[in-house]
């Protein structure tokens, strides 16, 4: 049988898939037999949906299919097989306090959009994607209204809400997701520009959260901190990230922030601040050079520095993106009257700061000009290459239509044929008061994701609420009046933590309001207070 021959000869094709004899995924604490090895080889080549379903077969299979070694080998085989990336996009539901995530194929032709998961209590258009490209299979989401972070695996449809952090004094925040290759741990890193409360307190700091890490279920300061010489760079990075809605990009083991030159530098140049996820240290590298012809005709940008106004040439805008596991910078030259293009530069060396201009997308064609030059926002979020049709660049756009309506699209640009394909088009309402413009574009709701079994570590709160006795206590508390629930906080610390959790509070009021009609209360001077339902019946 052909499949059997491929399994037996997998050791010879080391370039196609990893050797299973050097590293085997077995149930921890047991020696694998020949039959178990064969079963494991078969399971490693199943799609994600089948692997997730087979976890319910028995406990040994659940342990095997959830182990870190099996997930890592499955991801390596999937990438070697050339399984293409897919698109995940967020969409508000009919309820105000829920957001749905859907998947979409990036191949031209008819598409079957599938519901991946729903974020309850995540407020519609306020939810944005902070990782346009997957970080070792995971994506980071942020609810700006609730100030809550979510880590999700779109392939397995698993979602975890991160614990809150005390950032009441934060003025600006920029957050990204990275992966520590040495410890095999994910890290959520935040640069926080806090409001100065005293002369001794730092205005800029870095916090790290490690899901399932040894530091506990809480945010902590970065191990090495932020050097004094890079604090101006960090403040500029946070300002640019929030002002332009450009989250940091993870590549080569670093999280990268783009710095606008007029925020820091006296000379015309730019830079990138990057954070080592393993060492938890900051460094800086220079961005690609800007020829004088690109900004010689641009209007001056006036910035305030202390009590003086300084004039700087208006440089082309840009953003960072991870492509082919390398850091790239996309330079937006759409407004150049001589040569309207999008340039894609690739970083060659962190020490020397050398860059290579890999791609130029010409915007002079009619179709490309209409789709990419007119929108207010154009972002390259990654690339796909299935080996048959060649490499394609994935581009998202956002265009203001009327009032609070925005048209958001996803395109693929074929580098060989220079054809532009529209993959998805949605119209969204933005009610955020972000920035100072009357109609601000909605947050990015698009992201690429891969077929990956990367596990999600539950928070301490979720672990406490997952035990059967706690579930029984919750069902009892749901049926008690508010006064009794408040008094139940005094029983023990576990009950106090349970009742004070946001998930319990939301579930409690949902349970109390099931089947109840809204009431109208009439209050007047000299009259009795009368409560009536909307339908007119006395209550």
Long-range contacts (C-beta under 8 A, 24 or more apart in sequence): 7-38, 7-41, 7-42, 7-45, 10-41, 15-80, 16-80, 16-81, 17-76, 17-77, 17-80, 17-81, 18-73, 18-76, 18-77, 18-80, 20-44, 20-73, 23-69, 23-73, 24-69, 25-64, 25-67, 25-69, 25-70, 25-73, 26-64, 26-69, 27-60, 27-63, 27-64, 27-67, 28-63, 28-67, 40-64, 40-70, 43-70, 44-70, 44-73, 44-74, 44-77, 45-77, 47-451, 48-155, 48-156, 48-451, 48-452, 48-453, 51-453, 52-156, 65-453, 66-455, 68-184, 68-455, 70-453, 71-452, 71-453, 71-454, 71-455, 74-452, 74-453, 75-136, 75-137, 75-450, 75-452, 75-453, 75-454, 78-450, 78-451, 78-452, 79-450, 82-386, 82-387, 83-450, 83-451, 84-384, 84-386, 85-134, 85-382, 85-384, 85-448, 85-449, 85-450, 86-154, 86-448, 86-449, 86-450, 86-451, 87-394, 87-410, 87-423, 87-424, 87-446, 87-447, 87-448, 87-449, 88-116, 88-129, 88-139, 88-154, 88-446, 88-447, 88-448, 88-449, 89-410, 89-424, 89-426, 89-445, 89-446, 89-447, 90-127, 90-128, 90-129, 90-141, 90-445, 90-446, 91-426, 91-445, 92-124, 92-125, 92-428, 93-118, 93-124, 96-123, 96-124, 97-121, 97-122, 97-123, 97-124, 98-122, 98-124, 99-123, 99-124, 99-127, 99-143, 101-152, 101-154, 103-154, 103-449, 104-410, 104-423, 104-424, 106-384, 106-392, 106-394, 106-412, 106-423, 108-412, 108-421, 108-423, 111-423, 111-424, 116-154, 116-157, 117-152, 117-154, 117-157, 117-158, 117-159, 119-143, 119-150, 119-159, 120-506, 121-146, 121-502, 121-506, 122-146, 122-148, 122-150, 125-428, 125-429, 125-430, 125-431, 125-432, 125-442, 125-443, 126-432, 126-443, 127-443, 127-445, 128-245, 128-443, 128-444, 128-445, 129-443, 129-444, 129-445, 129-446, 129-447, 130-175, 130-176, 130-177, 130-247, 131-176, 131-177, 131-247, 131-250, 131-447, 132-247, 132-249, 132-321, 132-379, 132-381, 132-382, 132-396, 132-444, 132-446, 132-447, 132-448, 133-249, 133-250, 133-321, 133-322, 133-381, 133-382, 133-447, 133-448, 134-447, 134-448, 134-449, 134-450, 134-452, 135-177, 135-178, 135-179, 135-186, 135-250, 136-179, 136-186, 136-452, 136-454, 137-449, 137-450, 137-452, 137-453, 137-454, 138-177, 138-186, 138-452, 138-454, 138-456, 139-177, 139-447, 139-449, 140-175, 140-176, 140-177, 140-188, 142-175, 144-432, 144-443, 149-175, 149-188, 151-177, 151-186, 151-188, 151-211, 151-456, 152-456, 153-452, 153-453, 153-454, 153-455, 153-456, 154-447, 154-449, 155-449, 155-450, 155-451, 155-452, 155-453, 156-453, 158-456, 159-456, 160-211, 160-456, 160-457, 160-458, 160-459, 160-462, 161-459, 162-188, 162-209, 162-211, 162-459, 163-209, 163-217, 163-218, 163-219, 163-459, 163-460, 163-461, 165-190, 165-207, 165-209, 165-219, 167-192, 167-194, 169-194, 169-195, 169-197, 170-194, 170-195, 171-195, 171-203, 172-238, 172-239, 172-241, 172-242, 173-238, 173-242, 174-237, 174-238, 174-241, 174-242, 174-247, 174-248, 174-257, 175-247, 175-248, 176-247, 176-248, 176-249, 176-250, 176-255, 177-250, 178-250, 178-253, 178-254, 178-255, 178-275, 178-277, 179-250, 179-253, 179-277, 180-253, 180-277, 180-278, 181-253, 181-278, 182-278, 183-278, 185-210, 185-211, 185-212, 185-213, 186-210, 186-211, 187-213, 187-277, 189-222, 189-248, 189-255, 189-275, 189-277, 190-219, 191-234, 191-237, 191-238, 191-241, 191-248, 191-257, 192-238, 193-234, 193-235, 193-238, 193-239, 202-226, 203-235, 204-231, 204-234, 204-235, 204-238, 206-234, 206-275, 206-282, 208-280, 211-456, 211-457, 211-459, 212-457, 217-459, 217-460, 217-461, 222-275, 222-280, 223-279, 223-280, 224-279, 224-280, 224-281, 224-282, 226-282, 227-282, 230-273, 230-282, 230-283, 230-284, 232-264, 233-259, 233-264, 233-271, 233-273, 233-284, 234-273, 234-282, 235-263, 236-260, 236-263, 236-264, 237-273, 239-263, 243-435, 244-317, 244-319, 245-434, 245-441, 245-443, 245-444, 246-319, 246-320, 248-275, 248-320, 249-320, 249-321, 249-322, 249-327, 250-277, 250-322, 251-322, 251-325, 251-326, 251-327, 252-325, 252-326, 252-327, 252-350, 253-277, 253-278, 254-327, 256-320, 256-327, 257-320, 258-287, 258-318, 258-319, 258-320, 258-329, 259-287, 260-315, 261-312, 261-315, 262-301, 262-303, 262-310, 262-312, 262-315, 263-303, 268-295, 268-312, 268-313, 268-315, 270-315, 270-318, 272-320, 272-327, 272-329, 274-350, 283-350, 285-347, 285-350, 285-353, 286-353, 287-318, 287-329, 287-355, 288-329, 288-331, 288-345, 288-355, 288-357, 289-355, 290-315, 290-316, 293-338, 294-333, 294-336, 297-337, 319-379, 319-380, 321-379, 321-380, 321-381, 321-382, 322-382, 323-380, 323-382, 323-383, 324-383, 328-358, 328-380, 329-355, 330-379, 330-380, 332-378, 334-363, 334-372, 334-373, 334-378, 340-364, 340-369, 340-373, 342-372, 342-378, 342-380, 344-380, 344-393, 359-393, 359-415, 361-393, 361-413, 362-418, 365-418, 367-420, 368-413, 368-418, 368-420, 371-397, 371-409, 371-411, 371-420, 371-422, 372-397, 372-411, 372-420, 374-399, 375-399, 375-407, 375-409, 376-400, 376-441, 377-441, 379-444, 381-446, 381-447, 381-448, 382-448, 384-412, 384-448, 389-414, 390-414, 390-415, 390-416, 390-417, 391-415, 391-416, 394-448, 396-444, 396-446, 398-441, 398-442, 400-439, 400-441, 401-427, 403-439, 404-429, 404-430, 404-431, 404-439, 405-429, 406-430, 406-439, 406-441, 406-442, 408-442, 408-445, 408-446, 410-446, 461-497, 461-501, 461-503, 464-494, 464-497, 464-498, 465-498, 465-501, 465-503, 465-504, 470-494, 470-498, 473-498, 474-498, 474-504, 474-507, 477-504, 477-508, 478-507, 478-508, 478-511, 478-512
